[in-house]
Amino acid sequence: MVDEEYKKLLKQFHKRSDRHILIVETDMSSCDVQKVVILSNKIRKAGNELVGLMRKRYDQLMRTKKYRKLRKLYGNTKEKAKQKVLANQLGEMQKEYQVTWDFCRTSMIPIGKKYGIDAVFALSKAEDVWKGIEKCLYNNGKILHFFKYGELPCIRAKQINRGIPMSVKDNKLQLKLGKSAFGIQMKDRFQTDEINAILSYLAEPEIMNHKAIQAFLNETYCIDTYRPCYATLVPKRIRGKYRIYLHLTIEGKAKLKYDKFGTPRHKFRKGRIGADIGTQTVAYTADTEVGLKNLSERGNSIQKSERLERLYYRAMDRSRRVTNPQNYHEDGTIKKGRKSWNYSNHYKKLKAKHSELCRRNAVNRQLAINEDANHLRSLGDVFVTEPKNASKLRKRAKETTKNSKGKFHKKKRFGKSIKNRCPSGFQTTIERKFKVSGGTYIEVPNNYRASQYDHTADDYIKKKLSDRMYHLTNGTLVQRDWYSSFLLYCYDDKTKDIDKMKCILEFDQCYDKEKAFLEWMKTNKIKIFNSGIKIV
């Protein structure tokens, strides 16, 4: 009985505790790397077969008028009792058409055996497919997607002792995949600290678990045990060669990072930050600093790389059209139906260069996002911003309109900006960073309208999207994005509205900082997209 209670408490602790992922490169030989790539390709094929099966079931379900009507009724109903009845009816129809987790899991068993995949890896892939189905059923998902040829999915085992078991040999972590044993490459202090913490847990797991349960019972607090939960192998093609990375999911919060002098790399201060996150820029106002910068940018090279990426893609399109004229109409549009494609050696070289450039740009974007998030966290611990709207902004216009000269307006919106600058990814990283580090992340209500309020007139004045610099009622010239961030900075936690008194008291001091910042930008000739600031 005591053992059962202990296991229940340990299970509750595991559910409540934090998780983080350590990414390290493995020291596999070239022969083992090829084995991992082959296994990953088998998982891709098995996953695609399961996707095809589940997609067929899902399409049959969505074609029924009864299911669509029930979904609509469920969305329009606010009474919980009626929602529960409708949810049960939806669940019954999903069982009838076999759109269930149980069917997905059992269908993967023969598919996994067909491709010779370990049961743990097959189950993990089935979970990924089912997550996609759930997104289509209960969220904004539209369709399940297949993995293309050349795209290698990760190899994940959700159980630490199966699939990719872990052991300690000569005070070092050793992992196995089939008959191949491999270790990891530790390249910095952070990785070394994390691995040492894992080794200390594996040396005495029972003692650490007992301490965790005692702290959980007495103080309702989850200590960082650094228990390795499960391992994932991620193959990546870098500069034409495959490299295998280990993503190790660990229980607890990540260790602090230090610089070469031994001081913490990231400092967390207290204070409030108001930030206006646009499609390409972020403007922020904090207690000690104001700023306006381009998103996902590390130096000026990123703009050149993005342009080169587009040039490569256009060159690939020209080559593809020349070698496959049978697939295009005379006006240049592509023909419908199934087609066969021939690719020249020139096209293959361009594609390799384009893929490598896309990979480098993606890595640079992620690094820039993390750097900006760490900088904002160093300014304060309360982050106030508007709700995410990138998915709405990237949609094309439905109505066809003309201008005064009779020319059609372009239907495209902010798709390219969102792809290159990742505003939604930046906001998600900010939210995670603040919550994990003990800060507060706040999204204001939709009726807050920071971009329209004028505190000098105490009124909401609608402005055009093209008005980047504008005059307040008292004649003060402000930059629109920065002023929105200032109004978010003046957020009142109690009323969930703009603190008008704080606007009056804090504006002059923040405005002086903004003017000094704009002068610094002009002096250093720093160009900010869509800011309205002219750099001579």
N, C-alpha and C positions, 0 to 999 in steps of 0.2 A: 504493500500500500504506500509506503514511504517512497519507494522508487517511482511509482506511478505519479505521485504528487510532484516529485522532483522533476520528472520529465515534462509534466504539464507546465510547471513554472519556467523551465528552460525554454520550452516552446513559445510561451508568452514573451519571454525576454528577447528571443530571436526575432519575433514579429515587431516588437517595439524599437529595437536598436537600429542605429544608423547603418548605412552601407556606403562604401566607396570602392572605386576600381583603380587598381594599380596596373599601369601599362609598361611592360618591359619587353625587350627583344630576346628571343631565344638564341641559344648557341647551337642550333641544329646543323648537321652536315648537309651538303647539297643533295645527297641521296634522300635523307629524311625530309628535306623541304619538298622535294618532288612527290614523295608519298603523301604529305599533307595536302598538296595542291590537287592530287588525284582524288583523295578522299573528299575534299571540299567540292570538287566538281560532281562527284557521285551524289552528295547531299543536295546540290543544286538541282540535279535531274530528278531526284526523288521528291524534292519539295515542289518542283514544277508539276509533276504528275499529280500530287495531292492538291495543288492549287487548281488544276484543271477540273478535278473531281468535285471539289467544294464550290468552285465557281458555277459549275453546271447546276448543282443543288440550289445554290443561292439564287441564280437567275430564275429557276422554276418557281421558287417561293415568291420572288418579287413580281412575277407575272400574274399572280392570282389577285383578283380585285378585292377579295375578302381581306387578305393580309394588308394590302395598301390602305384599305378603309380603316382597319383596326389601328394601324400606325398613326393615321391622321387623327382618329378619335382620341388616341392616347396622348398625342401632342397637344390637343385642344382642351383636354380635361384637366381640371385643377384639383378635383376632389380625390383624396387618397384612396377611398374605398373603391371608387369606379376605376381608378388607375390600376389598382391591384387586380380587379376582375379582368380588365383589358390585357394586363401583362400576362396573366395566366393563359388567356386565349391565344396571345401571340406565341407564348412558349409551347403550347400544344401544337400550333401550326408548324413551328420550327421542328418539333419532334416528328411530325407527320412527313415533312419533306427532308428529314435527316440533316438538318442544318444545326447540329449540336456538337459539343466538344467530344462526347463519347464516340460519335460516328467518325469524327475527324481523327481521333486517337487510334481507334481500331482499324481504320482504313490505312493508316500509315504502317501498320505492322507487316502486312504482306509486301507493301512497296519497299520498305526498308530491307526485307529479306531478299527481294528481287535484286537490289543493287549491292547487297552485301555490306550494309551499314550496321554498326553497333546499335542496339536497341535504345541506349541512352541518347545518342546523337539523333536518332529518328524521332524520339519523343520530343526532344528540344525543338526540332524543326517543325513538328506538328503543332507545338505551342505557338511558334511564330506565325504559322498559317492561320491558326484559330484567332490570334490577336487581330489579324487583318480582317477576318470575318466579323469579329465583334465590333471593329471600327465601322464596318459597313452597316451592321445591324443597329447599333446604338449611338453612333457618332456621325461625323461628317464624311465618312469614307464612301466612295462611289463604286470602286471596282478593285478586285484583287489583281496584283501584278505578278508577272513571271520574272525570274532571274534570267538575264540575257547570257548568251555564250560569252565567256571571258570574265563575267562577274562571279567572283568566288565568295560564297557565304561563309560566315564564321562556323567553327566547329565547337559547339558548346555542350558540356555535360553538366546538368543541373545537380549532380551528386558528386561530392569531392572524392569519393573512393571508387567511382566507376567512370569508365571512359577515358579520363585523364587523371589517374590517381597521383597523389602527391606523397612524397616521403622525404626524410632528412638523411643525408649521407655526408659525412665529414663536415658537419655543421653548415651544410649548404642544401638549398632546396633542390630536389630532383623530381622530375615529372616523367610520366610514361604515356606513350600513345601506341597501343599495340605492343610490339616487341622493342620499339625504339625508346631509349631513355635520353633525356635532354635536360639541360639546365637553363639558366638565364644569365643575361649580361647586365651587371649593375654599373651604371655610368655616372651616377651622381650621389650626393649625400642623402637626398630624399628617398631614393630607391633603397639605399642601404639601410636607412632607419626603418622603413616599412618592412623589409625582409627580416631584419633583426627582431622586430616586434612579432612577426609571424612565427619565427623560430622559438622565441620565448614562450609563446602560447603552446606550440606543439610539444615543447619540453615537458609542460605540466598542464594539460588541458582541464583535468578535473578540478584542480585548485582554482584556476581562472574562472571556470564556470560557476563554482561555489561562491566565489567573491562577487561575481556578477549578479547571482540570484539574491545574495544578502543585501547588496546595494539596491536592487530592484524592489525588494520587499520593505526595507527600512526607510529608504529615502525616495522611492519611486523614481529612481535615476538610473539610466543605462550607462554603464562604464564602457570604455573602449577595450574590448578583449583582443582585437586583431585576429579573430578566428577566420581562416580561409574558408569561404563558403563554397565556391565552385570556380572552375577555370574555363577559359575560352581561348581558342587559338584563332588568330585572325591573319590570314595570308594577304600580303600587300605587294603589288608590283611597283617597285621604285627603280627608276632609271634602267628599265628593261630587265631587272632581275627580281625574283620573288624573295621576300623576307617574311619570316613568321614572327608575329608578336603575341605575347601572352597577356590576356586581360584577366587579372585575378580579382574577383569580387571578395572584399574583406569586410568583416563586421567592425563597426566603429567609425569614428571620424578620421580623416587623413591626418598624418603628421604635419607639423609646421615645416615650412621650407626656410632654409638659411642661406645667406650669401657666403662668399669666401672668407669673410671676417668673423663669421659665427653669429651675426645678428639676424633676427627674423627678416625675411625678404618682404613680407607684407605686414603693414601696420594698420590696425583697425581702430579708427577713432570714432567718437560719438558726435552726433549732430544730424541735422536734417538736410536732405538733398532733394531738390525738385528737378526733374528731367523731362524734356520734351523729345521723344524719340520719333524721328521722321523716317522717310524711306531711305535716305542716304546720310543723314546727319543726326547728331545728338547734341542738344544744348542743355546745360545744367547750371544750377545755382545752388551753392552750398554756403555754410557759415563762413568759410575762409576763402572760397574761390568760386569764380564763374568761368564758364568755358563754352566753346562751340567747335566741334570737330567732325570730320568725316568718319563714318562707320567703317569698320573692318579695313583700316588702312595702316600700314607700317611703312612709313617713308613714302616717296613718290613713285617707287617702282611698280606698285600694284596697278596703277592706271595703265602703264605701258604693257604690263602682262595681260590685263584684260583686253586691251586693243589687239595684242598679238594673238590672243585666243580666238577672237572673232576673225582675224585675217586667216588663220590656219583653217578655221571651219569653212570659210568661203572658198579657199583653195581646194579643200576636200570636196566641196559641192561641185565645183567646176570639173574636177577630175572624174567624179562619179557620173556626171552628165555626159562627158565625152565617151567614156567606156561603156555606158549603158543607154544609148539613144532609144532603144526599143521600149524603155519604160516611161518615156515622156511624150506628151503631145507636142504639136508644132509650136504652140504658144508658151511652152516651157513648163506647164503644169504636169504633175505626176499622174500616171494612169492608175485606175482602181484595180483591185484584185491582186492575186498572188503573182509575184514577179521573181525572177532569178537575177542575181547581181554578179557582175564581174568587177574585180578590184585590181588595179594596176599596182606594180611595186612602188611607184611614186605615191599613190594613195596610201599604201600601208605605212610608208615612212612618215607621211604627214599625220596620219592617225596616231602613230606612236608618239610623235612630238606633241600633238594636241593633248593626248591623254596625260602625258607627263606634266605639261604646263597646267592643265586643269587640276591635277593633284597638288602641285606646288601652290597654286593660287588658293585652293581650299584650305591647305595647311596654314598659309599666311593669314587667311581670314580668321581661322579659329584662334590662332595665336594673338592676333590683334584684338579680337573680342575679349579674350581672357585678360589681356593687359589693360584694356579700358575698364573692364569690370573690377579688377583689382584696384585700379586708381580711384574709381568712384567709391569703393568700399573704404579706402583710406581717408576719404573726406568726411564720412559720417556713417551712422548705423540705421537711419530711417530713410528709405528710398520711396519717393512719391512720383508716380507717373500715370499716364493714361492707359486704358486697356489696349491689348494687342488688336491691331486691325490690318495687318499686312496681308492676310488671306483675302480680305475684301478689296484692298487696293489693287491687287494683281489681276483682278477679273477684267475682262474686256467689256466695253460698252455694248449694250444690246441694241440700242436705237441708232439708226443711220441718220446723221445730220449733215447739213452743208453750211458753209460760211457765207459771207456777204457776196463773195465773188463766184459762188456756185460750186466751189470745190468741196469734196467730201472731207469731213473731219476724220482724223485717224481714230480707230477704235481701241488701239492699244493704250494701256495705262502705265503701271509702274512695275511691270514684270521683270525687266532687265535690271532696274535699280534694286529690286528686292533680291534678285538672284546674286548680284555682285556684292551687295552690302549687308544682307542678312539681318534686317532690323528685328525680326521676330526671334531669331536665334540669339541675338544680343540681349533682348529683353528676358528671354528664358534663362540665359546664363546669369544675368543680374539677379533675377529672382532666386535662383538656386544659391548663388554666392552669398547673398544677404541672409537667407534663412539658415544656411549651414553654419555661418560664422556668428550666429546669435543676433543678427540684425532684424529689421522689420521691413517688409516689402508691402507697399500700399498701391492699389489701383483705384483711382478716383471714379465716382459714378459717371455715367454717360452724359448726364445733364450738367456736368461741371463746366464745360465749354471754356477752357483756359485760353484758347486762341481768339476768343471774341470779347472777353471782358476788358473793360477800361476802368482802372481803379480811380482815375482822376474825375471821371464822369459818373462813377458808380452805376454803370449801365453796360449792357451787352450790345456791341456794335459789330454787325456782320462785315467781314472783309473778304476780298477776292483772294484766291489761292496765290495769285501772282504778286500780291502786295507783301514783299519780304521786309521792307523798311517802311515804317509808317509813323505818323505823328499822333501822340495822345491828345486828348482834348485841350490840355494846357500847353501844347506845342512841343513837348519833349519828343525827340526822334529816337525810336527804339527799334532793335532788330526783332522781328516777329517771333522767331523760335526761342530766342533768349527770354523775351518777355513772357512767353507761355511757361517756360521753366520757372521763372520768378513767381508766377501766379500759382504754380504747383507747389513751390517752396512755401507759399503762404496758405497751405491747406490746414483746415481746422479739423482735428480728430473727432471732436464731439459733434459738431453740426454736419460734418462731411461736406463742407462747402468752403468757399474762399473766405479767409480771415481778412476782412476789409481793413481793420485797424492795423494789423501787421503789415499789410501792403503799404499803408501810409508811413508807418514808422521805419520800415526797412528799405524802402525804394531808393532813397537818395544814396545810401551807402552801397547798395548792390549796383546801382546805375553807374557810380564812379568806377567800380571794378570792371563793369562791362565796357565803358569807354576806354579804359586803360588796356583791356584785352584786345579790343578792336584796333587800337593804335599799334599794339605789338604785332598783330596779324599783318597789318599793312606794311609795317617796317620790314618784317621777315618774308613778305610776299607769300603768305600761306593762303591758298585758294580753298574756299569752302563751297561745296555744291549748293546751288539754289539758296544762297544766303542773302543776295542783294548787295553784298559788300564788294566794291570794285577795287581790284588790286592793280595799281599802275605799274 
